[in-house]
Amino acid sequence: MPQRLPAVAGSFYPADPETLRREIHSLLEAAASESPGEIVGLLAPHAGYVYSGPVAAEAYRHLRSRSYDAVILIGPSHRVHLEYSAVFVDGRWQTPLGNVRVAAELATAICTAGGDSVRADESVHMVRGHAGEHSLEVQIPFLQTVLEDVPIVPIMMGKQSPAEASVLASAITEAAAGKRVLLIASSDLSHFHSDREARMLDGRIQEAVALFDPAVLWQAIRKEGSEACGAGPLAAVMEASRQLGARRAVPLSYATSADVPLGSRSNVVGYLAAAFVRGAA
């Protein structure tokens, strides 16, 4: 059975289990966003916890006391070039907090529904060291804390386009029929601008998310200069969330890396947390 070992423990988040638990609990206790309703999907950032942890916690705090059959995680591939979405279809993911099993049946069904655009491929997930991918890994300790023993489907999205996002969303919707799943898009926003410019660029992404409209998201990315390394995962989660019954989007928190003690206002990264929920639009 394949086991994906941590690639960024000790750099993006603590490698010591007790230190990691304390840090996550502290972040969750400090979070203060109001309950958005019945959550189908989430957007959470994926930088080091010292930078994006407070924003991510605003999303994860709302999963306490909730129940799901599986969590489908979609993140961008920063290190490995892919022309498809790579699904980790069987095995376990290890973090300092223990192992999380993969929902193999659901993962396989997503691949079957996605055709050539969505493929079973554990190999690109298994890379460690400097080339190891962090976009999904950093989400898992939060999940282990708020949703114990819930299996996951890790998906690393390579080619990011409106068409590929729609294919992936439809594959997820078809495979998840009759199941209670949670979708998580992993993305940071603008990279390495001044804090003032980042907030302007990120404001357009926030508007697209609040409108719950992938077309507006792609417009912001492609024509207005906004940035999101996980634009494809975010668009896919928005589309699939709507197909699975979400009717509105609730922005939960926004910050830049300048908002933490280590941050500089001259060179920042933007972070956004949001929920896609059932209920009146």
Secondary structure, DSSP 8 states (H G I E B T S, - for coil): --EE--SSBTTTB-SSHHHHHHHHHHHHHH------SSEEEEEE--S-HHHHHHHHHHHHGGGTT---SEEEEEEE-SSS--SSEEE--SSEEEETTEEEEB-HHHHHHHHHHHGGGEEE--GGGS--GGG---TTGGGHHHHHHHSTT--EEEEEE-S--HHHHHHHHHHHHHHTTTS-EEEEEE----EEE-HHHHHHHHHHHHHHHHHT-HHHHHHHHHHS----TTHHHHHHHHHHHHHTT--EEEEEEEEEGGGSTT--TTSEEEEEEEEEE-S--
